[in-house]
Amino acid sequence: MTQERPAYYELGYGTDFGLTALTALTERLGLPGADTGPAAALKCAEELADGSEGEEAVELGEDARRLLASELPERILRTVWLASTGNAFDPADHGMTCRGWLERISEVSTARLRQNKRSYAPPPVRPVRDAGLCQAVVAELRATAPALAGASALPDLVDALERVVTGGDGDLGMRLFLRALKVHAVPVPHERYRRLLALGREFGFPAGAVHDGLHIVWPQVSATRQGVSGDFGLSQLARLFTAGWHYRTPRAAVENAVTYDGYERPPGSEAAIVWEDTRRMLDSGLSDDTITVLWLAATNRGYSIDECGVGGREWLEQVVEVCEEHLAAVAPAHFPVAPAVHTDTGDAVLREIRDMAPLAAGKAISPAFRPLEGTAVMGALEQVVTRVDPDLGFRLFLRTLEVLQLPLTEERYARYETLSSRFQYGEDHLLFSIDHLVQRS
């Protein structure tokens, strides 16, 4: 984002905003039976401007005024508006120019902001003219030009979008480009999507403003860690079951957890990782009691399966079933298979578990309610490392340290960072779990 203004995600936006959010609302007017007149279109603007107690009117009004302040001709403005709304509302059909329509939008924004502060006056527009950013947007636009021009009946759409980027505002031009891709369902290869996502971050967009509604051509699903910055798999699932989880049933909580792939991974990626972790646990021959101990420790007894009459193996079978159902729905071509385990890190992980065992011996999971002794948990973790997977054992170990709140030296933490790098964990894996436990000098 430019230095003159905060990033949009810092302002609380998680999805699209401003004029491009309005074009998405206006697109609904093209549905069968919808009112397509100016009153209905104006109601969409009023609805958006009223969002967040009127705060969303700020970006809406500024976007409209950026285009109004530009020297872009009526033809350009009308073309990008129609492309972004799917031709759902054409001001020209109702005796208005597109500039006149943008003025109405600006007036709606100002009126809503004056409900909060009577003396509000629109500030001068601040168009984004960063040459590097604008050139990067134009490069992506030109790379997509054949597909976009083939999908749209609007003449010179690509040229009109480029004119907005270079002669109006790079920020808004990028978002109008994204809207045109979404409205016309233009397939976007994964590598190009990643570049668009990176460009969006440069502008300060929330990831949802790029991702949501875009027809991304994803690669095949795999249990990769690419795009994961924090915890993942079974250890992350357990983390979501700590005290306060609010889903009506445990199964519903798992269903929600395995759908969270973030913005950089193909749909089904988290389910594939959870499936792999869970299947390995079940195929390892670990006892029902050992699996129960591991689950209770990792969840800090947030979901006490032993209190609910559910065995450890029975619970993991339910998790596997949810993963397979989700994969069948979003990635039917994917056939989950647990790859071979890399055991070369096993001894290093075992050393770290045994190094912390004396501290864990004086602690308990859930000390106030059916406490689970730290020694028993450390013994169960050793079994995971030797009989299941050192990677999963290390992640569950890190989660146990977090639950038990065991103090860490800087030297231990440095060794954990080395192991995390060998396991290809994301940069935030330790930061958001155990970094606060380090006793730094």
N, C-alpha and C positions, 0 to 999 in steps of 0.2 A: 504494500500500500504506500502511497505517497506520504511524505513526512507531514504534510499539512493536515491530514485527517486520520482518525483511527481506523483500523481494519474493521470491516463490517461484522466479522465474527466477534470482535471485542465489544461491539454495540449490542450483542445478543442475538444476531441473526443466525439461524441454523439452516435456512433454505433461501430461496430467491427473495428479492425485495425490490422496492422502488417500481419504476415503470415496467420492468420486465415481469415482476410479480403481477402487476395489473394486466399485462397482456395475457398471462395464464388464466386469470379470472375472467377476462373478456372472452377468451376462447370458448368458455362454457355457453356463450350466447349462440354458438353455432350448433348446439344440440337440438334435436328435433323438438319442436313445440316451444322453444325458448323465445322470449321477446327480444328482438334484435334492434329495437329503437334506441335513440339517444338517452332516454330516461333510464333504460336498463343498463346501458354502458356507464352512465354517470353514477348509478347506484353501485356498480363494481368499484369505481374510484373512491366513492365515499366509504364503502366497506373496508377497503384496504387502508385508507387514510385513518380510519378509526382504530386500527390495530395497535396493540400495546399502549392503550390509553392515549392514542393520538401520536405516539412517537414515530410510527411508520410513515406518517405524512411527511416527515423531514426528507427522507430519501426519494419519495414519490415526487414531491415538489421540485427538488433539486434536479432530478433526472429530466423532468419536463422542461425546466428552465435552461438546462444545458443545451438541449436541442433547439429551443427557441432562440438562444443567444448565438447559435452557430449560423453560418451563411449557407447551410444546406438548402437546396431548392425543395419545393413542395413535392416534386416527383420522388425524391429520395426519401423524404419523411414518410410519405404515404406507403411506399414500397416496403420499408422496414416495419412499419406498423402492421400492415396486412400480413406480412410474412410471420410476424411474431404472434399474431392472434388467429392464424389460420383463416383469414378473411371473414372472421365472425362478425366484425362490425367495421364498416367502411364509412368514415365521416362524410365522404363525397356523396354517398347515397342519401344523405339527409341535409344537403346544402351547406356542408361545412368543409373548410380546408383542414388539413391535418394540423397546421399551425394553430388554427382556431380551436381545434380539439385539445391540443396540448395546453393552450391557454386556459381552457376550462378545467383541465386536470390540475394545473398550477393553482387556480382559484380554489378548487376543492381542498387542496392541501393547506393553503394559507388559512382558509376559513376554519379548518379543524384545529390547526395550531393556535389560532386566536381564541379557541374555547379554553385552552390551557393558559394562555398568556395574551391578554387583550392587546398589548402593544406590539405583538410579534410582527416583524417585517422580514420578508425573505432576504437573506444575505446575498451578496454577489456570488454568481456561479463560479465554481472552481473546476473547470474541465481538466481531465487527465490527458496530458499531451506528451508524456514520457516517450521519447523516440524509440528507445529499445523495446519497451513493452508493446507499443503500437506496432512496431515492425514484426514482433513475434506473433501478435494476433493476426496480422495480415498474412504472414507465412502459413499459419494454420488454415486460415480462410481460403487461401489460394490452393492449398493442398486438397481441401474438401470441395473446391469449386465444381468439378464435374458432377459429383454425386448430388450436391445441393441444387445445382442448376437443373439437373435431370429430374429431381423430385418436385420442383416448384414450377408452377405455371407463370409466376410473376417474371416479367422480363427484367433483365439486368439486376437481379437480386444480389448476386455476389458483388457487383460493382457498387451497389447502393450501400451494402454493409461495409465495404472497404472505405467508402467515402465518410461514413459515420465515424469509423475508427480513426481515420487520418485527419478529417476536417471538423469533427464534432467533439467526440470524447472517447478515449480509448477504453475506459472502464465500461461505459454504457454500450459502446460498440461491441465489446467482447460478450456482454450479456445478451445483446440482441442477436449476435451470431449464434450463441448457444440456444436461444429460443427458436431460431429458424431451424437448427438441426433437430430439435425436439419435436416441433410442430410437424415437420416433414418426415419424421422417423428415418433420418439418414443414418445408416449404419456407421458407427465410429469404431475403428479397430482399437484394440486395447492399448497399444503403444501411443496412438494419437490421443486417446482418452487420458493417459497418464500425463502427457504434455499439457493438455487443456487443464487438468487438475493442478499441475504445477503453476501454470499461468494464472489460474484463479487465485492461488495462494499469493502470488505476487501482487495482485490487485486487492487482496484482503478479503476475498469472497469466502464464505463458509463452503465446505466441500459439497454440501447438499445443493448449492446453487449451480454447480457444474453437473453433478451426478444425477440428480432426481429428474426422471423423464427422458434421459439420454439413452438412445439405442446403442448400447455398448456391445461390441463383439468380443466376448470374454474368451480367454484361453480355457483349456480343459481344467477342471477342478483338480486340485491336488492338496495334500496336507502340508503346504509350504508355509514358512514363517514370513515370507515377503509381505510387507504391508502391515505387519503386526508390531506395534511398539511396546505393548505391555504383556501381561500374562495371556495365556491361551489354553485351549484344550481342557482336559479334565481338571487341572488345577484352577483354571479360571472359572469353570462351571461351579466348582466347590466354593470358590470365593463369593459367587453370586447367591449362595445359599446361607450366608451368614445372617445373624439375627436381623429381622426387619424385612426379609423378602416378602413380597406382598401378593404373589399370585395365588389364585384360589386353590390350585392343586400343585403338587410338586412337578407333575408331568407338564403342566402349562409353563412352569418356570423354565424347564429344560427346553421346551419348544421355542420359547422366546430367546434363550441363550444361544441356541445353535443357528439362529437366523442372523446373528450379528456378525457380518463379514466385513464391516467397515466400508470404505469407499474405494479401496485399491485391490480387493480380492474378488475373484469370481463368486457368484452366489453358490453357497454350499461349502465354502472353504472351511468355515469354523466347524460345521457338522462333520466334515471329513477328518479334521484333527481330533475332535472329541471322540468320534467313532474309533479312530486308530488307538488313542490312549486307552479307551475303555475296553476295546476288544483284546488288547494286549494283556490288560489286567485279568480279564476273564479266562484267557487261554493259558495263563501262566501257571495255574494250579494253586495260586494263593488261596488260603482258607477263607471261608466266609467271615470268620471273626477278624482276620487280619484286614480284609477289605473294609469291614465295618469300622475298625479303629482308624484306618486311613481317612475314610470319609468324615467321620466325626471330628477328627483333628483338623482337617483342611477347611471344614465349615464352621469350626469353633462351636460345634453342636447347634448350628443354626437350623439344621434339619436333622433331628435325632431319629434316624431310621430305626434304631433299636427300640425306641419308645413307641414307634408306630407299628411294630411287628413286621418290619420289612428287613430281610437279610441283605448283607452287602452285595452278594452275587445277584440276588433278585433285583435289587435297585439298579445295578449296572446293566443288567439285561434290559430294563425299561429304558435306560439312557440310550443304549445301542438301537433299540426299536425306534425311538424318536429320531435319531440321526438318520437311520435308513429311510424312514418315511419322508423326511425333509429332502434328502438327496434324491429320492425318486421323483419328488415334485419339481425341484429346481434344476437338477442335473441328471436326467434319466440315463444318459449315456455313461455316467460314472459308475464304475464297479469298485467299491472300496476294498482295498487289500492292504494289510499292514506290512510295510516293507521290513527288510532285515534290520535288526537292532545293531547299532554300533557300540560295541562293548569296551572300546579302548579308553573310555573315560571313566569306567566303572570304579577302578581303584581310587582315582582322585576324588570322586564323589563320596565313596565310602569313608575316606580319610576325613573329609569335612564333617560328615555326620557323626563319626566317632569323636572328633575333636570337640563337638558341641554337646555330646551326650552327658558329660558331668554337669553342665549348666542346666540341661533339660531335666535331669533327675530330681531337681528341687522344685519343679514346676508341674502344673496340671492344666489340662484343657477343661474349661468350665468347672473351676474349683468349687463353685457354690451349688452345682447340680450334677449329680452323678459324675464326679471328676474322673478324668482319664489321665493317668500318670504319663508324664513326659517320657519316661524310660520305655514304656510300652510303645509309644509312638515312634521313637527312634529305632526300636527293634523292627517295627513294621516297615519303616522307610528303608532299612538295610535290605529287607527282603525284596522290595521293589527294585532296588538297584541291581541286586544279584540275580533275580529271577524274572524280572519284567523288562526294565529299560532304565539305564542310568539317567537319561534325559528326563523322563517322567519322575524318577526318584528325586532328582535335583530340584525340579519345580515344586514338588510336594514338600521337600525339605525347606525350601525358601518360604513356602506358605506356612509351614509349621513354626519357623522362627518368628514370622510375623504374628501369628496367633499367640505364641507364648511370650512375645516381646522380650526375646533374649538379647542382651547387649552384644555388640560386635566390635572387635578391634578393627583398626584401619587395615592391618595386614590380612585379616580374614576376608574383609570385604574386597580387597584387591584380588585375592584368590578367586572369590566368587565372580568377580568381573571377568577374569580370565576364562573360567568355566563357561560363563554365559556367552562369551564370544565364541568359544568352541562349539557350543550348541546353537549358535546363530540366533540368539535371542535379540529382541529389539532393544533400542537404546534406553527405553523407559522401564524395562522389565524390573530391574533392581530399584530404580529411582522411586517408583510408586509402591514398592512393597517393603523393602527392608532398609533403604537408605537412612531413614530416621533413627534406626537402631544403632548406627555407628557412633562410637564414642571418640570424637575427633579432638585432637589436642589443640 
